[in-house]
Amino acid sequence: MMTIDLSGKAILLTGAMGAIAEHMVRRLTAAGATLVLLDVNPAEQALPMLKEWNVSSASYVYHSIDITDSVSLSRVVDASFQRFPHMDTVLGHAGGCGLHPFATTSESEYERIFRFNYFAQTYLTRAVFAQWVARKIPGHLIFTSSYVARVPHTLIPAYASAKAALENFARCMALEYASTGIRVNVVSPGNVAAGSSLKVFEEDPAYREFVLRVSLGKRNSPESIADAFVFLCSPLAAEINGQILSADYGGGIGNRL
């Protein structure tokens, strides 16, 4: 069995308390990484959860933060680099949604979903890249997207559009910062049996039928998505840049609802 050793590596992770993130945190710390965890949950809720996940308090630093607040996010990122000046890996994992049909979704709610899933990732990028460029660190930024970025779906227009924008943004950044050694990649899950994917799967019969029809009748496990991140964080992925790693059981191969 192949093992990946991330000992001595500090990794920043947004959306750290989600259903998929649980397995990312478990696997990354098991591989030896020290994590800077960002999530909107207050510490008094998050720390007991991390203990339940059997994550040692010595292996992480936790910050409660709304990542759509660019000023607060920059402050936390800057402080994290003060503590871990050689940190070279950041995971922009925060995101998600429920069902939000266009006709019945208010303008403000549509914008909130898009801001959370797209603009907040650009805020993270600005803050992190400023540190990497100033410190001359050839860092690696990895976003979480979704196969719906490339496979249109009903009832989730803001989310799907935001993820499509995020994937193109990631490729743009990979090109724009290639000369600095900074890399940008994306993990694109299919329908995961956890988190907001589970919510949409359970609430929309047409979406559920589509998922089971086009993805070998299977859904992604959160563990499989975590494995994709561990791979990209490792030296095995050192020459991968500007790519969309689709861990989706083939659900994103040109099929439409």
Summary of the structure (lengths in Angstrom):
residues: 257
radius of gyration: 17.5
end to end distance: 38.5
largest distance: 50.6
contacts: 877
relative contact order: 0.15
helix: 51%
strand: 15%
